[in-house]
Amino acid sequence: MQRKSGLYNILFRRLIEVRESCKKEIIPFPELFEKICRNFSITKQEAWEVLFLLNDLELIQIIAGHGIKILTT
């Protein structure tokens, strides 16, 4: 089954790319914001809003002071 190419799917693929490049299960916030803000031309505040949405949907887990963990692939 092929995934659709909507913005949230593209965002999720970018999150997976960051996780693979940093080789850690928890993606550090600085690396996360650099990739997401740059790729989507959004502010850090807008990136937080998206992260909280994904957290509410239980696709990621926000780990305070560290970064995020992807819960599904």
C-alpha positions in Angstrom: 0.0 0.0 0.0 1.4 3.4 -1.0 1.3 6.4 1.4 -0.2 9.6 0.2 2.0 12.6 -0.2 0.1 15.1 1.9 2.0 17.6 4.1 1.8 15.6 7.2 3.2 12.5 5.5 6.0 14.6 4.1 6.7 16.0 7.6 6.7 12.5 9.0 9.2 11.3 6.4 11.4 14.3 7.3 11.2 13.3 11.0 12.3 9.8 10.1 15.2 11.2 8.0 16.4 13.3 11.0 16.2 10.2 13.3 18.2 8.2 10.8 20.8 10.9 10.4 21.4 11.5 14.1 21.3 7.7 14.7 19.4 8.1 18.0 15.9 7.0 19.0 15.2 10.4 20.5 15.6 13.2 18.0 17.2 16.2 19.7 15.2 19.5 19.4 18.0 21.5 17.7 18.3 19.0 14.9 14.6 18.6 14.6 13.9 22.3 14.4 16.7 22.9 11.9 15.3 20.3 9.5 11.6 21.0 10.0 11.7 24.8 10.0 14.1 24.9 7.0 12.2 22.4 4.9 8.7 23.9 5.5 9.8 27.6 5.9 8.0 27.8 9.2 8.9 29.4 12.5 9.8 27.5 15.6 6.4 28.3 17.2 4.6 26.8 14.1 6.9 23.7 14.4 5.8 23.4 18.0 2.2 23.5 17.0 2.7 20.7 14.5 4.6 18.6 17.1 1.9 19.0 19.7 -0.7 17.9 17.1 1.4 14.8 16.3 1.8 14.2 20.0 -2.0 14.4 20.5 -2.5 11.9 17.7 0.1 9.6 19.4 2.4 9.5 16.4 5.3 11.0 18.4 6.1 11.5 22.0 7.5 14.8 23.1 10.3 14.2 25.7 10.7 17.4 27.7 14.1 18.9 27.6 15.4 16.3 25.1 13.5 15.9 21.9 10.9 13.6 20.3 10.5 9.9 19.8 8.6 8.6 16.8 6.0 6.0 18.0 4.9 4.7 14.6 6.5 4.2 11.1 
